[in-house]
Amino acid sequence: MTPPQRMIAATYQQGGRFAIQPVARPTIGRDGILLRVRAASICGTDIKTIRSGHRKLADGQTIVLGHEFVGTIECVGPDVCGFEVGKRVGVAPNAGCGHCDACIRGQANYCPEYTAFGIDRDGGHAEYVEIPGRFIAQGNVIELPDDVPEKEAALLEPFSCVVNGVRVSRIELGDTVAIFGAGPMGLMHLMLCRIAGAGRLVVIDPAEDRLQRAMELGCDLAINPAGGDVLERVREATDDRGADVVITACPVADVQTLAVDLLAPYGRLCLFGGLARGSPRVPLDTNAVHYGNQIITGSTGGSARDYRIALRLLAAGRIDLAQIISEVFRLDELEAAYGAALQSPPGKIVLLARSA
């Protein structure tokens, strides 16, 4: 009997074991697609999983990491319609049960029974990934236009999360928007808020190189918390009114506490960056919310619809995601790529197939 084909993958076992190791090449069912990964990126969630585990993983469960990826269809099951071998596609990574209220609304990422690549099932930080029929049926497999580069398309999934975050923030024309965090997600929020109509954009981050990048991408005021009182600086810049919208694009408990203080009357706070397991509970000044008529919301992940919106913006040239990439590695350089990602780089780490 011929042994199964193997491929190198970035894996995580719940309980703390991260490894770059050979795994079996996936097989597909009658209603599935075998995707050859052409480009992928490493997410902060991948790093947070390596360091703290993930709530959806069972003890001892091992998965291939990676929920941000695009590829070329290598093989289709006999029951698959509408997809051909050789097509380039992106994949929205969250699929729901298909029949709960969240799924009916097209928000599978909020389904109580959702499953996701690189979260609780094998993802795309390997040469191949299996796309089950559940993802195809729910519209998660999306053809890429010929003129969309795979390197930028690998960032469509995180950008779809930003689409979700900006939507729930309810940005109005002329709003002052304050963004905590000038990492990749904060910078994507900055870029999208600009075209969503924000009048003034403030970015807060303790790293000067990241603040400089934010200024290059259109930030109006960059604040390093080490250089002065953040609340005072924002109040001064807004005639003591505060920010109409605050987005916390970083997983820091103290930032979430401060964010409420920055809000103007009728302001909206989006808690975008989730805290790691074991983080302290965040105190909330409920009187500030009450008397300020403020709204506190959150967003997590993105839906297949958000992914399609992200793709349309990228294809139309409205967003240049190449500006968010800091380093590019080959897929067979997973160890080096993760080594760079664990050092908190200023931009996204992208993996490309050897011939891409």
N, C-alpha and C positions, 0 to 999 in steps of 0.2 A: 504494500500500500504506500502510495506517495505521500510524504508528510505535507502538511499544509504550508502554503507559502507564508513567509514572515516579512515583517516590515518594522522599521524603527519608529517608536512613538514616545511621546512625553506622557507618562502615566502618573496617577496619584492613587494611593490606597488610603482610604479613610482611617485616620489614626496617626497620619503624619509621614508616610513614606512616599517621596517623590523620586521618580527614576526615569532615565532615558534608556529604554530597553526594547528588545524585539518582542513583537506580539503577532498573533495570527492575522493575516490579511482577512478582512471581513467577507462574508458571503451575504447574498441577498435572497429574499423570498420572491414569490411570484409577483407581488405588488410593489417591489422595492427598486431602488436605483443604487448602483455602485458608482460613487463619485471619486474621481482622481483629483486630489487636492492640488490646485495650482497656486493658491496664495492663501495665507492665513495670518492672523495677528495675535499677539499675546495680550490678554486683557488683565486689568487689575484684579478681576474676579479670579482668574487663574492663579495669580500670586497670593491672593487672600485665601484661596482654597488650600494651596500648598502649606501656608503658614498656620491656618486655623481650621481646616476641614470645611465641609459644607453640610448644611442641615438636611439636604435631600439624599445624602449618601448613608447607606447602612454601614455599621461597623465592619471594617475589613473589606468593604467593596472597593474594587479597583476599576478605574475608568481611564480612557485616553482623554486627555484634556483638549480644550480648544473648541470654542463656540463661535469664533469669528473666522469664517473661511468661505472661499468660492472655489469652483473647480469645473472640470470637464466630465461629462457623463461617459463613463467607461462601459457600462452594461445596464440594461433595463430588464426587469422581469416581464414575463409574457402577458401579465395583466395590466401593465402600465401603458396608458395612452397619453399622447400629447408631448412626449419627450423622446428625443432621439440621441443615439450615441454620437458623441462629438460636440454636443451643445455645451456652451459655457453657461453656468448658472450660479446664482447666489442662493444661500439657504438661510431663511429666518429660523433661528435655532429652537424656538419654543413651540411645542404642539400640545394642545389641550385634549380633553376627553371628547370634544366635538359636540356635546349636547347640553352643557350647563349654561347658565345665564351669561357668564363671561365669554364662553366660546361663541354663543349665538351673537353677542355684541362684537365679535371679531377681536377679542382681547384674550387670546389663549394664554398669554403670559401671566394672567391673573386666575387661570383655572386652578382649582384646588388640587387637581390631579395632573398638572402639566408635567411634561418631560422635556428635557433639553440636552442637546449635544454638549459634551464637555462638562456637564453639571451632574446628571445622574445616568448618562449613557455615553458610549464612546463618541468622542468628538474628532476634530479635524487636524490635530497636531500629529499627523501621520500621513503616509502617502495616499491612503484610501480611507473612505468613510462610507458606511452603509446608511442610506436614506430610506427608512421604512415607509410603507404606504400611507401611514397616518399623517406624515408630514406632507406628502404629495397631495393627498385629498384635501388638506386644510389650506392649500395655497402657499406653502412655505418655500417651495422650490420655484425660483424666479429667474427667467432667462435674462442674461446680461446683453445689452446692446454691444455691437461690434467695437464701438469707439470708446468703451469704458475700460481703462487699463485694469488688469487684475490686481496690481499692487494697491491701487486706491479702492477697488471694489472690496478688498479684504476688510476695509474699515466701515463697510455699510452697516454691519450689525451694531457696533458701538454708536455709530451716527444715528441709527434708528432709535436707540435708547434716548439720545439727545432730542430727537424729534418729539418723542413722548414727553420728556421733561419740559421742553419749551411750550408744548401745547397746554399742559396742566398749569403752567405758570401764568397763562392768560396775559401775555404781554400785549400792551396797547401802544399805539403810535406815540412816540415821544417819551416813553417810560425811561426812568433811570433804573438800570439793572446792575446789581452787584453780584459778582460770581466769586465764591470762595474756591480757590484751587485753579492753578494755571498748568495743570497736567494735561494730558490729551483730552480728557472729557471736558475739563473746564474750557480749553481752547475751542473745542467743537461747539460748546454752548455759546461762547463769545461770537464765533462766526455766524451761527444760526440766529442769535439774537439781533445781530446787525441787520440781517435781511428780513427779520420779523418786525422791524420798526422801532427798535429801541433808540431813544434819543441820546442817552449817555450810558457808557459801559464802564463799570468799575471792576477791577480784578484784584483780589487779595491773595497773596501767597508769600511764604517766607523765603523763597528762593529767587535771588535777583536775576538769574539767567532765564527763569521761567517768566518773570514779570517783563523782561525785555522782549521775549517772544510774544507775549500778549500785546505789548505796545505795537509791535510790528504787524500784528494781525488786526489792529483796529481798536484796541482798548484806549479809552480817553483818560483814565486815571488808574495808575498801578500803585498798590499800597503794600508795603512790607510791614507786617505787624511788629517786627522788631524795631522799626523806625518811628513809632508813634502810636497813639491811640486810634484804632481803626474806626470806632464810632465817631470820634471827634472829626476825623478826616472826611468821613462820608457826610456827616451833618454839615460840615463847612462847604462841601462841594454841592450840596443840595439846598442851600439857604435854610438849614436847620430842619428840613422836612423829612429826610431819610430816603431810602430807596423804595421805589414802587414794587420791585421784584428782587428777591434774594434767592440765589440758587447755591446750594452747598454741594459742590462737585468734588468733595473730598470726604473721606470717612473719619471725621474727627468730632468727638463728642462736644468739646468746648466750642467748636465753631458753630454747631447747631444751637447752642445756648446763646451765643453772641448774635446769631443771625436774626433772632426775634427783635433784638434791640435796634437793629439797623432799619427795620421796616417803617415806612411812612404810613399815615392813616390810609386805610383800605389797601394796604400792601399785601403782597402774596409771597409766601415762602415755600419753595420747593426743596424738600429734603431728598436730594438726588443720590448722594453717596451713602451707602448703607454701612453701618458700623459692624466691626468684626464681633464674632461671638465672644461674650465675656466683657464687652465694653460697659462702662457705667451707664446707668440710666440718666437721661438728660432732663434737668429741671426746666420747667416751662413757666414763664411769667404770664399766667392766664389773664390777669388784669390788663396787661399790655394788649393782648389779643382782643379782649372784650371791649375796652374803651377805644381801641384803634380800628375796630371793625376789620380786623386782619384775617387772612385765610392762610392756614398751614396745610400743606398737602405734601405728597411724595410721589415718586414715580420709580418704577423698577422695570427694567427690560424694555422691550419694544415688541409690537405685534407685527404680523406679516404685512398689515397695511402700513405701519410706520416704516418698515423696510422698503416697501415700494415707493413711498414718498421720498425716503432718503436716496433711493436710486434715481428718481426723477430729478432731484436737485443736483446730484452729481453729474448725471448725463447732460443736463442743461447748462453745466458750467457755473451754476450759482454758488457752489461750494467746491473749494479746491482742497480735498483731503490729503493730497500729497504734502501739504505744508505741516501736517501733523506727524509725519513719519520721521523718526530720528535715525533708525538703523535698519538695514535690510540684510537678512541672512538667507541661506538656502535651507530648504526643509531637512536636508541631511546634516545641518549644523544646529540641531535642536539644543544641544548642551550649551553651546556658546550663546545662542539666542536667549535661553532662559537665564543664563548667567548675567547677561546684560539687563534683562527685564527685572531681575531681583535687585538691581542697583538703583531702581527708581529713575529711569531715564526721562528726559524732558518730553519726549514724544513717544509714538507707538513703535514697537518692534514688529517688523513684518517678515514673514517667511515666504520665500518663493520657491517653486519647483525648479529643479536644475535647469530645465530647458526653457523656462518662462522668460 
